């Protein structure tokens, strides 16, 4: 887990080939806001964060996450994209249906909304890039915790996570493993992560950076 304002990592877990990224892997405190990219915007991952009393703020892929209106009727966000203004944002209150425990996305064709094991209230905030493309952001935080205007600012902080991995690859060569054998690879990766931990103890953070020139250091939670 990476703290986005400083760009420093706080926890590390090394898994084998069967371990994927998931919100359920990280210890969460009530009230925390957890950022993520599209890979983290899954129904089960959102439920894990919700059950911990924390909040999700992640980029949403409208093709991969099923969402419903407050009457529990499925909606297609892509059909709403014309409502998103050129500047500013548009917002929808939604419910995220959680698939039953027996559902396997790799082997099963689908499941009915009647089978949903739970429903998580959320909001979708949509805005446009400078090129006019729509960016969809989902958050489980109510408007009193994260305002619509703050949601997109906070998501931009996730760029610090990308910069962290870029440093690991360019400075510590984490992307050029000399071996992929279990014990050897694990020891090699842990030594690099230890070096990264020591390096971040010796340096002071320079503040969040944005590739687009936004003043993301001003992103803050609304009171």
Rosetta blueprint (number, residue, H / E / L):
1 X L
2 X E
3 X E
4 X L
5 X L
6 X L
7 X L
8 X E
9 X E
10 X L
11 X L
12 X L
13 X L
14 X L
15 X L
16 X L
17 X L
18 X L
19 X L
20 X L
21 X L
22 X L
23 X H
24 X H
25 X H
26 X L
27 X L
28 X L
29 X L
30 X L
31 X L
32 X L
33 X E
34 X E
35 X E
36 X E
37 X L
38 X H
39 X H
40 X H
41 X L
42 X L
43 X H
44 X H
45 X H
46 X H
47 X H
48 X H
49 X H
50 X H
51 X H
52 X L
53 X L
54 X L
55 X E
56 X E
57 X E
58 X E
59 X E
60 X L
61 X L
62 X L
63 X L
64 X L
65 X L
66 X L
67 X E
68 X E
69 X L
70 X L
71 X L
72 X L
73 X L
74 X E
75 X E
76 X L
77 X H
78 X H
79 X H
80 X H
81 X H
82 X H
83 X H
84 X L
85 X L
86 X L
87 X L
88 X L
89 X L
90 X E
91 X E
92 X E
93 X E
94 X E
95 X E
96 X E
97 X E
98 X E
99 X L
100 X L
101 X L
102 X L
103 X L
104 X L
105 X L
106 X L
107 X L
108 X L
109 X L
110 X L
111 X L
112 X L
113 X H
114 X H
115 X H
116 X L
117 X L
118 X E
119 X E
120 X E
121 X E
122 X E
123 X E
124 X E
125 X E
126 X E
127 X E
128 X E
129 X L
130 X L
131 X L
132 X L
133 X L
134 X E
135 X E
136 X E
137 X E
138 X E
139 X E
140 X L
141 X L
142 X L
143 X L
144 X L
145 X L
146 X L
147 X L
148 X H
149 X H
150 X H
151 X H
152 X H
153 X H
154 X H
155 X H
156 X H
157 X L
158 X L
159 X H
160 X H
161 X H
162 X H
163 X H
164 X H
165 X H
166 X H
167 X H
168 X H
169 X H
170 X H
171 X H
172 X H
173 X L
174 X L
175 X L
176 X L
177 X L
178 X L
179 X L
180 X L
181 X L
182 X H
183 X H
184 X H
185 X H
186 X H
187 X H
188 X H
189 X H
190 X H
191 X H
192 X H
193 X H
194 X H
195 X H
196 X H
197 X H
198 X H
199 X H
200 X H
201 X H
202 X H
203 X L
204 X L
205 X L
206 X L
207 X L
208 X L
209 X L
210 X L
211 X L
212 X L
213 X L
214 X L
215 X L
216 X H
217 X H
218 X H
219 X L
220 X L
221 X L
222 X L
223 X L
